[in-house]
Amino acid sequence: MDLVEAKKNLESLHQDKEKLQSLNHLNSTFQFKQACQHRIHDIDKQINNIQRNIKRYARP
């Protein structure tokens, strides 16, 4: 795994998550709210996987 690419992906995922969390869901449909929550959950999984792989393959 390329460490630089992994860090770029992490930054991108964090930005996507922040954008989704900053949306005003006050007048949104239930489906849209669910889709956002599902995407945030997927992003969290991806972030955790990348962080775990960085720790696993990091050289001491």
Backbone atoms as SQL, in Angstrom:
CREATE TABLE atoms (id INTEGER PRIMARY KEY, chain TEXT, resi INTEGER, resn TEXT, atom TEXT, x REAL, y REAL, z REAL);
INSERT INTO atoms VALUES
  (1, 'A', 1, 'MET', 'N', 0.838, -1.169, 0.000),
  (2, 'A', 1, 'MET', 'CA', 0.000, 0.000, 0.000),
  (3, 'A', 1, 'MET', 'C', 0.889, 1.240, 0.000),
  (4, 'A', 2, 'ASP', 'N', 0.524, 2.200, -0.811),
  (5, 'A', 2, 'ASP', 'CA', 1.257, 3.452, -0.891),
  (6, 'A', 2, 'ASP', 'C', 0.775, 4.373, 0.227),
  (7, 'A', 3, 'LEU', 'N', 1.672, 4.740, 1.110),
  (8, 'A', 3, 'LEU', 'CA', 1.318, 5.540, 2.276),
  (9, 'A', 3, 'LEU', 'C', 0.788, 6.920, 1.884),
  (10, 'A', 4, 'VAL', 'N', 1.394, 7.530, 0.875),
  (11, 'A', 4, 'VAL', 'CA', 0.962, 8.864, 0.442),
  (12, 'A', 4, 'VAL', 'C', -0.459, 8.802, -0.109),
  (13, 'A', 5, 'GLU', 'N', -0.715, 7.797, -0.930),
  (14, 'A', 5, 'GLU', 'CA', -2.051, 7.638, -1.503),
  (15, 'A', 5, 'GLU', 'C', -3.083, 7.346, -0.415),
  (16, 'A', 6, 'ALA', 'N', -2.709, 6.540, 0.554),
  (17, 'A', 6, 'ALA', 'CA', -3.617, 6.213, 1.654),
  (18, 'A', 6, 'ALA', 'C', -3.984, 7.469, 2.444),
  (19, 'A', 7, 'LYS', 'N', -3.000, 8.320, 2.698),
  (20, 'A', 7, 'LYS', 'CA', -3.276, 9.554, 3.442),
  (21, 'A', 7, 'LYS', 'C', -4.156, 10.504, 2.636),
  (22, 'A', 8, 'LYS', 'N', -3.956, 10.555, 1.316),
  (23, 'A', 8, 'LYS', 'CA', -4.821, 11.376, 0.462),
  (24, 'A', 8, 'LYS', 'C', -6.252, 10.852, 0.501),
  (25, 'A', 9, 'ASN', 'N', -6.390, 9.525, 0.445),
  (26, 'A', 9, 'ASN', 'CA', -7.721, 8.922, 0.509),
  (27, 'A', 9, 'ASN', 'C', -8.393, 9.210, 1.847),
  (28, 'A', 10, 'LEU', 'N', -7.628, 9.141, 2.922),
  (29, 'A', 10, 'LEU', 'CA', -8.175, 9.459, 4.242),
  (30, 'A', 10, 'LEU', 'C', -8.685, 10.891, 4.295),
  (31, 'A', 11, 'GLU', 'N', -7.894, 11.811, 3.779),
  (32, 'A', 11, 'GLU', 'CA', -8.289, 13.222, 3.778),
  (33, 'A', 11, 'GLU', 'C', -9.569, 13.420, 2.970),
  (34, 'A', 12, 'SER', 'N', -9.640, 12.789, 1.818),
  (35, 'A', 12, 'SER', 'CA', -10.822, 12.891, 0.969),
  (36, 'A', 12, 'SER', 'C', -12.055, 12.318, 1.663),
  (37, 'A', 13, 'LEU', 'N', -11.900, 11.184, 2.308),
  (38, 'A', 13, 'LEU', 'CA', -13.024, 10.568, 3.019),
  (39, 'A', 13, 'LEU', 'C', -13.487, 11.440, 4.186),
  (40, 'A', 14, 'HIS', 'N', -12.545, 12.025, 4.919),
  (41, 'A', 14, 'HIS', 'CA', -12.911, 12.914, 6.027),
  (42, 'A', 14, 'HIS', 'C', -13.676, 14.133, 5.502),
  (43, 'A', 15, 'GLN', 'N', -13.253, 14.673, 4.367),
  (44, 'A', 15, 'GLN', 'CA', -13.947, 15.819, 3.784),
  (45, 'A', 15, 'GLN', 'C', -15.356, 15.441, 3.348),
  (46, 'A', 16, 'ASP', 'N', -15.499, 14.281, 2.716),
  (47, 'A', 16, 'ASP', 'CA', -16.824, 13.817, 2.299),
  (48, 'A', 16, 'ASP', 'C', -17.750, 13.646, 3.502),
  (49, 'A', 17, 'LYS', 'N', -17.209, 13.079, 4.566),
  (50, 'A', 17, 'LYS', 'CA', -18.006, 12.860, 5.777),
  (51, 'A', 17, 'LYS', 'C', -18.442, 14.195, 6.376),
  (52, 'A', 18, 'GLU', 'N', -17.530, 15.158, 6.427),
  (53, 'A', 18, 'GLU', 'CA', -17.870, 16.477, 6.965),
  (54, 'A', 18, 'GLU', 'C', -18.961, 17.145, 6.140),
  (55, 'A', 19, 'LYS', 'N', -18.876, 17.029, 4.814),
  (56, 'A', 19, 'LYS', 'CA', -19.895, 17.625, 3.948),
  (57, 'A', 19, 'LYS', 'C', -21.259, 17.006, 4.203),
  (58, 'A', 20, 'LEU', 'N', -21.291, 15.678, 4.317),
  (59, 'A', 20, 'LEU', 'CA', -22.566, 15.004, 4.572),
  (60, 'A', 20, 'LEU', 'C', -23.140, 15.384, 5.930),
  (61, 'A', 21, 'GLN', 'N', -22.291, 15.496, 6.929),
  (62, 'A', 21, 'GLN', 'CA', -22.763, 15.833, 8.267),
  (63, 'A', 21, 'GLN', 'C', -23.194, 17.292, 8.369),
  (64, 'A', 22, 'SER', 'N', -22.682, 18.143, 7.499),
  (65, 'A', 22, 'SER', 'CA', -23.031, 19.559, 7.573),
  (66, 'A', 22, 'SER', 'C', -24.304, 19.893, 6.797),
  (67, 'A', 23, 'LEU', 'N', -24.836, 18.922, 6.052),
  (68, 'A', 23, 'LEU', 'CA', -26.068, 19.172, 5.308),
  (69, 'A', 23, 'LEU', 'C', -27.226, 19.412, 6.271),
  (70, 'A', 24, 'ASN', 'N', -28.118, 20.307, 5.868),
  (71, 'A', 24, 'ASN', 'CA', -29.304, 20.578, 6.665),
  (72, 'A', 24, 'ASN', 'C', -30.389, 19.584, 6.249),
  (73, 'A', 25, 'HIS', 'N', -30.671, 18.619, 7.111),
  (74, 'A', 25, 'HIS', 'CA', -31.649, 17.584, 6.796),
  (75, 'A', 25, 'HIS', 'C', -33.053, 17.935, 7.286),
  (76, 'A', 26, 'LEU', 'N', -33.257, 19.174, 7.655),
  (77, 'A', 26, 'LEU', 'CA', -34.533, 19.573, 8.232),
  (78, 'A', 26, 'LEU', 'C', -35.700, 19.323, 7.275),
  (79, 'A', 27, 'ASN', 'N', -35.537, 19.687, 6.012),
  (80, 'A', 27, 'ASN', 'CA', -36.614, 19.527, 5.034),
  (81, 'A', 27, 'ASN', 'C', -36.343, 18.395, 4.057),
  (82, 'A', 28, 'SER', 'N', -35.477, 17.481, 4.413),
  (83, 'A', 28, 'SER', 'CA', -35.117, 16.377, 3.532),
  (84, 'A', 28, 'SER', 'C', -36.080, 15.209, 3.718),
  (85, 'A', 29, 'THR', 'N', -36.154, 14.392, 2.681),
  (86, 'A', 29, 'THR', 'CA', -36.985, 13.199, 2.774),
  (87, 'A', 29, 'THR', 'C', -36.302, 12.166, 3.663),
  (88, 'A', 30, 'PHE', 'N', -37.094, 11.234, 4.146),
  (89, 'A', 30, 'PHE', 'CA', -36.558, 10.168, 4.992),
  (90, 'A', 30, 'PHE', 'C', -35.544, 9.339, 4.219),
  (91, 'A', 31, 'GLN', 'N', -35.826, 9.089, 2.934),
  (92, 'A', 31, 'GLN', 'CA', -34.902, 8.307, 2.106),
  (93, 'A', 31, 'GLN', 'C', -33.552, 8.995, 1.977),
  (94, 'A', 32, 'PHE', 'N', -33.566, 10.308, 1.797),
  (95, 'A', 32, 'PHE', 'CA', -32.318, 11.050, 1.672),
  (96, 'A', 32, 'PHE', 'C', -31.527, 10.995, 2.975),
  (97, 'A', 33, 'LYS', 'N', -32.228, 11.141, 4.090),
  (98, 'A', 33, 'LYS', 'CA', -31.563, 11.058, 5.392),
  (99, 'A', 33, 'LYS', 'C', -30.932, 9.687, 5.585),
  (100, 'A', 34, 'GLN', 'N', -31.673, 8.638, 5.207),
  (101, 'A', 34, 'GLN', 'CA', -31.143, 7.283, 5.326),
  (102, 'A', 34, 'GLN', 'C', -29.937, 7.083, 4.420),
  (103, 'A', 35, 'ALA', 'N', -30.009, 7.603, 3.201),
  (104, 'A', 35, 'ALA', 'CA', -28.896, 7.467, 2.260),
  (105, 'A', 35, 'ALA', 'C', -27.651, 8.159, 2.808),
  (106, 'A', 36, 'CYS', 'N', -27.825, 9.317, 3.413),
  (107, 'A', 36, 'CYS', 'CA', -26.692, 10.036, 4.005),
  (108, 'A', 36, 'CYS', 'C', -26.098, 9.242, 5.163),
  (109, 'A', 37, 'GLN', 'N', -26.949, 8.712, 6.015),
  (110, 'A', 37, 'GLN', 'CA', -26.456, 7.925, 7.146),
  (111, 'A', 37, 'GLN', 'C', -25.740, 6.666, 6.671),
  (112, 'A', 38, 'HIS', 'N', -26.271, 6.042, 5.635),
  (113, 'A', 38, 'HIS', 'CA', -25.635, 4.845, 5.080),
  (114, 'A', 38, 'HIS', 'C', -24.263, 5.194, 4.502),
  (115, 'A', 39, 'ARG', 'N', -24.186, 6.315, 3.784),
  (116, 'A', 39, 'ARG', 'CA', -22.911, 6.739, 3.197),
  (117, 'A', 39, 'ARG', 'C', -21.902, 7.080, 4.295),
  (118, 'A', 40, 'ILE', 'N', -22.339, 7.743, 5.349),
  (119, 'A', 40, 'ILE', 'CA', -21.449, 8.068, 6.467),
  (120, 'A', 40, 'ILE', 'C', -20.934, 6.782, 7.109),
  (121, 'A', 41, 'HIS', 'N', -21.817, 5.797, 7.258),
  (122, 'A', 41, 'HIS', 'CA', -21.409, 4.509, 7.820),
  (123, 'A', 41, 'HIS', 'C', -20.358, 3.842, 6.928),
  (124, 'A', 42, 'ASP', 'N', -20.575, 3.878, 5.608),
  (125, 'A', 42, 'ASP', 'CA', -19.606, 3.304, 4.669),
  (126, 'A', 42, 'ASP', 'C', -18.265, 4.035, 4.731),
  (127, 'A', 43, 'ILE', 'N', -18.323, 5.357, 4.834),
  (128, 'A', 43, 'ILE', 'CA', -17.101, 6.154, 4.927),
  (129, 'A', 43, 'ILE', 'C', -16.335, 5.790, 6.197),
  (130, 'A', 44, 'ASP', 'N', -17.057, 5.639, 7.305),
  (131, 'A', 44, 'ASP', 'CA', -16.403, 5.251, 8.566),
  (132, 'A', 44, 'ASP', 'C', -15.701, 3.906, 8.432),
  (133, 'A', 45, 'LYS', 'N', -16.341, 2.957, 7.765),
  (134, 'A', 45, 'LYS', 'CA', -15.720, 1.646, 7.543),
  (135, 'A', 45, 'LYS', 'C', -14.445, 1.787, 6.720),
  (136, 'A', 46, 'GLN', 'N', -14.512, 2.588, 5.657),
  (137, 'A', 46, 'GLN', 'CA', -13.345, 2.777, 4.799),
  (138, 'A', 46, 'GLN', 'C', -12.211, 3.449, 5.562),
  (139, 'A', 47, 'ILE', 'N', -12.539, 4.452, 6.359),
  (140, 'A', 47, 'ILE', 'CA', -11.526, 5.149, 7.155),
  (141, 'A', 47, 'ILE', 'C', -10.857, 4.174, 8.120),
  (142, 'A', 48, 'ASN', 'N', -11.663, 3.369, 8.797),
  (143, 'A', 48, 'ASN', 'CA', -11.103, 2.398, 9.743),
  (144, 'A', 48, 'ASN', 'C', -10.211, 1.386, 9.042),
  (145, 'A', 49, 'ASN', 'N', -10.621, 0.913, 7.876),
  (146, 'A', 49, 'ASN', 'CA', -9.810, -0.049, 7.130),
  (147, 'A', 49, 'ASN', 'C', -8.478, 0.553, 6.700),
  (148, 'A', 50, 'ILE', 'N', -8.510, 1.774, 6.209),
  (149, 'A', 50, 'ILE', 'CA', -7.276, 2.429, 5.769),
  (150, 'A', 50, 'ILE', 'C', -6.349, 2.650, 6.959),
  (151, 'A', 51, 'GLN', 'N', -6.906, 3.137, 8.073),
  (152, 'A', 51, 'GLN', 'CA', -6.078, 3.374, 9.254),
  (153, 'A', 51, 'GLN', 'C', -5.480, 2.074, 9.779),
  (154, 'A', 52, 'ARG', 'N', -6.255, 1.010, 9.772),
  (155, 'A', 52, 'ARG', 'CA', -5.754, -0.288, 10.227),
  (156, 'A', 52, 'ARG', 'C', -4.626, -0.768, 9.320),
  (157, 'A', 53, 'ASN', 'N', -4.798, -0.601, 8.009),
  (158, 'A', 53, 'ASN', 'CA', -3.759, -1.026, 7.072),
  (159, 'A', 53, 'ASN', 'C', -2.503, -0.180, 7.187),
  (160, 'A', 54, 'ILE', 'N', -2.657, 1.104, 7.449),
  (161, 'A', 54, 'ILE', 'CA', -1.488, 1.965, 7.637),
  (162, 'A', 54, 'ILE', 'C', -0.697, 1.483, 8.849),
  (163, 'A', 55, 'LYS', 'N', -1.403, 1.183, 9.930),
  (164, 'A', 55, 'LYS', 'CA', -0.721, 0.700, 11.137),
  (165, 'A', 55, 'LYS', 'C', -0.077, -0.656, 10.895),
  (166, 'A', 56, 'ARG', 'N', -0.763, -1.510, 10.161),
  (167, 'A', 56, 'ARG', 'CA', -0.260, -2.864, 9.928),
  (168, 'A', 56, 'ARG', 'C', 0.993, -2.857, 9.060),
  (169, 'A', 57, 'TYR', 'N', 0.996, -2.026, 8.028),
  (170, 'A', 57, 'TYR', 'CA', 2.096, -2.056, 7.071),
  (171, 'A', 57, 'TYR', 'C', 3.125, -0.957, 7.278),
  (172, 'A', 58, 'ALA', 'N', 2.927, -0.146, 8.311),
  (173, 'A', 58, 'ALA', 'CA', 3.898, 0.917, 8.583),
  (174, 'A', 58, 'ALA', 'C', 5.217, 0.292, 9.025),
  (175, 'A', 59, 'ARG', 'N', 6.261, 0.867, 8.539),
  (176, 'A', 59, 'ARG', 'CA', 7.588, 0.360, 8.914),
  (177, 'A', 59, 'ARG', 'C', 8.064, 1.072, 10.162),
  (178, 'A', 60, 'PRO', 'N', 8.604, 0.319, 11.112),
  (179, 'A', 60, 'PRO', 'CA', 9.055, 0.933, 12.375),
  (180, 'A', 60, 'PRO', 'C', 10.294, 1.784, 12.199);
